[in-house]
């Protein structure tokens, strides 16, 4: 008998899982790693049994909440390219990246607790982020709107710097200006390297 992966969740179970993850991100970001799982379940509108069915430990919940945010960010690259020109999609994705980093910073204590318990939530994060940026930059180069000589890893480091310098919610205007400056450096101009 051929091996199969886990069965997809029923629609209602997937909605419950998604609500728990969203509530966990809010709770860990606002209240830190000591927030009770009961409080997260209540915020999600599910029973504690439902939470434990999806996430048997606190560490599993923290890990899943972080990876869910990362996946949403990385998946946004293709969605944005489907609805806007590549250079605009790239610039919009940069805003999403700053939001992701703000959430990650809010979850820092919970992520540190996960690492202390032996987990490594960041094992493949960089690879996923570079892959999303590669998709965006490749599309922009093919369209002739983004330089083709840009290393996606360098862009990731630049975005990380912007989010460190201006990642607080009160700094959104500064972040916008810095991201516009970064995007201007990525745009193709005739006579420049392509």
C-alpha positions as CSV (number, residue, x, y, z in Angstrom):
1,X,0.0,0.0,0.0
2,X,1.6,3.4,-1.0
3,X,2.4,5.8,1.8
4,X,0.3,8.9,1.9
5,X,0.8,12.2,3.6
6,X,-1.5,13.5,6.3
7,X,-5.1,13.9,5.3
8,X,-6.2,17.5,4.6
9,X,-8.2,19.0,7.3
10,X,-12.0,19.4,7.0
11,X,-12.9,23.0,6.2
12,X,-14.2,23.7,9.8
13,X,-11.1,22.1,11.3
14,X,-8.9,24.3,9.0
15,X,-10.8,27.4,10.1
16,X,-10.3,26.5,13.7
17,X,-6.6,25.9,13.2
18,X,-6.2,29.2,11.4
19,X,-8.1,31.1,14.2
20,X,-5.9,29.5,16.8
21,X,-2.7,30.5,14.9
22,X,-3.9,34.1,14.5
23,X,-4.9,34.3,18.2
24,X,-1.5,32.8,19.1
25,X,0.4,35.4,17.1
26,X,-1.6,38.2,18.8
27,X,-1.2,36.7,22.3
28,X,2.6,35.9,22.0
29,X,3.2,39.4,20.4
30,X,1.2,41.3,23.0
31,X,1.4,39.2,26.2
32,X,4.7,37.3,25.8
33,X,5.4,33.6,26.1
34,X,3.7,33.1,29.4
35,X,0.2,33.8,28.0
36,X,-2.0,30.8,28.9
37,X,-3.1,28.4,26.2
38,X,-6.7,28.8,27.6
39,X,-6.5,32.5,26.8
40,X,-5.4,31.8,23.3
41,X,-8.2,29.2,22.8
42,X,-10.8,31.7,24.2
43,X,-9.5,34.4,21.8
44,X,-9.8,32.0,18.9
45,X,-13.3,31.0,19.9
46,X,-12.4,27.4,20.3
47,X,-12.2,25.0,23.3
48,X,-8.9,24.1,24.8
49,X,-9.3,20.5,23.4
50,X,-9.4,21.9,19.9
51,X,-6.2,23.8,20.5
52,X,-4.5,20.7,21.9
53,X,-5.7,18.6,19.0
54,X,-3.9,20.8,16.6
55,X,-0.9,21.8,18.8
56,X,-0.2,19.2,21.6
57,X,2.4,21.5,23.2
58,X,3.1,25.2,23.7
59,X,6.3,24.8,21.7
60,X,4.3,23.2,18.8
61,X,2.0,26.2,18.9
62,X,4.8,28.8,18.9
63,X,6.6,27.0,16.1
64,X,3.4,26.7,14.0
65,X,2.4,30.3,14.6
66,X,5.8,31.6,13.5
67,X,5.9,29.3,10.4
68,X,2.4,30.3,9.5
69,X,3.4,34.0,9.4
70,X,6.5,33.1,7.3
71,X,4.5,31.0,4.9
72,X,1.9,33.8,4.4
73,X,4.7,36.3,3.6
74,X,6.5,34.0,1.2
75,X,3.2,32.9,-0.5
76,X,2.3,36.6,-1.0
77,X,5.0,36.9,-3.7
78,X,3.1,34.8,-6.2
79,X,-0.2,36.3,-5.3
80,X,1.1,39.9,-5.7
81,X,2.7,39.0,-9.1
82,X,-0.6,37.7,-10.3
83,X,-2.3,41.1,-9.6
84,X,0.3,43.8,-10.3
85,X,3.4,44.6,-12.2
86,X,6.6,43.0,-10.8
87,X,8.2,46.2,-9.5
88,X,5.0,47.1,-7.7
89,X,4.6,43.6,-6.4
90,X,8.1,43.7,-5.0
91,X,7.6,47.0,-3.3
92,X,4.3,45.8,-1.8
93,X,6.0,42.6,-0.6
94,X,8.6,44.8,1.2
95,X,5.8,46.3,3.3
96,X,4.6,42.8,4.1
97,X,8.2,41.9,5.1
98,X,8.3,44.8,7.6
99,X,4.9,43.7,9.1
100,X,6.3,40.1,9.4
101,X,9.4,41.3,11.1
102,X,7.4,43.4,13.5
103,X,5.3,40.3,14.4
104,X,8.5,38.2,14.7
105,X,9.9,40.8,17.1
106,X,6.7,40.8,19.1
107,X,7.0,37.0,19.4
108,X,10.7,37.1,20.3
109,X,10.3,35.9,23.9
110,X,8.1,33.0,22.8
111,X,10.6,32.1,20.0
112,X,13.5,32.3,22.5
113,X,11.6,29.9,24.8
114,X,11.1,27.5,21.8
115,X,14.8,27.6,21.0
116,X,15.6,27.0,24.7
117,X,13.5,23.9,24.5
118,X,15.5,22.6,21.6
119,X,13.5,23.8,18.7
120,X,14.8,25.7,15.7
121,X,12.0,27.8,14.1
122,X,14.5,29.6,11.9
123,X,16.1,26.5,10.3
124,X,14.8,27.2,6.8
125,X,13.5,30.8,7.1
126,X,16.2,32.4,5.1
127,X,16.0,30.0,2.3
128,X,12.2,30.6,2.0
129,X,12.6,34.3,2.1
130,X,15.4,34.3,-0.5
131,X,13.2,32.1,-2.7
132,X,10.3,34.6,-2.5
133,X,12.6,37.5,-3.3
134,X,14.1,35.5,-6.2
135,X,10.6,35.0,-7.6
136,X,9.9,38.8,-7.4
137,X,13.2,40.0,-8.7
138,X,13.3,37.5,-11.5
139,X,9.9,38.6,-12.7
140,X,11.0,42.3,-12.4
141,X,14.1,41.6,-14.4
142,X,12.1,39.8,-17.1
143,X,9.7,42.7,-17.3
144,X,12.6,45.2,-17.6
145,X,11.6,47.1,-14.4
146,X,14.1,45.7,-11.9
147,X,17.9,45.3,-12.3
148,X,19.0,41.8,-13.1
149,X,22.3,42.1,-11.2
150,X,20.8,42.1,-7.7
151,X,21.5,39.3,-5.3
152,X,18.2,38.4,-3.5
153,X,20.2,37.7,-0.3
154,X,21.5,41.3,-0.4
155,X,18.0,42.6,-0.7
156,X,17.0,40.4,2.3
157,X,19.8,41.9,4.4
158,X,18.7,45.4,3.4
159,X,15.1,44.7,4.3
160,X,16.2,43.3,7.6
161,X,18.1,46.5,8.2
162,X,15.1,48.6,7.4
163,X,12.9,46.6,9.8
164,X,15.5,46.9,12.6
165,X,15.8,50.7,12.0
166,X,12.1,51.4,11.5
167,X,10.1,48.3,12.4
168,X,7.9,49.8,15.2
169,X,4.3,50.6,14.3
170,X,5.0,54.3,15.1
171,X,7.8,54.3,12.5
172,X,5.7,53.3,9.5
173,X,6.4,56.6,7.6
174,X,10.1,56.2,8.1
175,X,9.9,52.6,7.0
176,X,7.9,53.6,3.9
177,X,10.6,56.2,2.9
178,X,13.4,53.7,3.5
179,X,11.7,51.0,1.4
180,X,11.0,53.5,-1.4
181,X,14.7,54.3,-1.4
182,X,15.6,50.6,-1.5
183,X,13.2,50.0,-4.3
184,X,14.5,53.0,-6.3
185,X,18.0,51.3,-6.1
186,X,16.5,48.1,-7.5
187,X,14.7,49.7,-10.5
188,X,16.2,49.2,-13.9
189,X,17.2,52.4,-15.6
190,X,18.5,52.5,-19.2
191,X,22.2,52.9,-19.2
192,X,22.5,51.2,-15.8
193,X,23.6,47.6,-15.2
194,X,21.0,45.2,-16.3
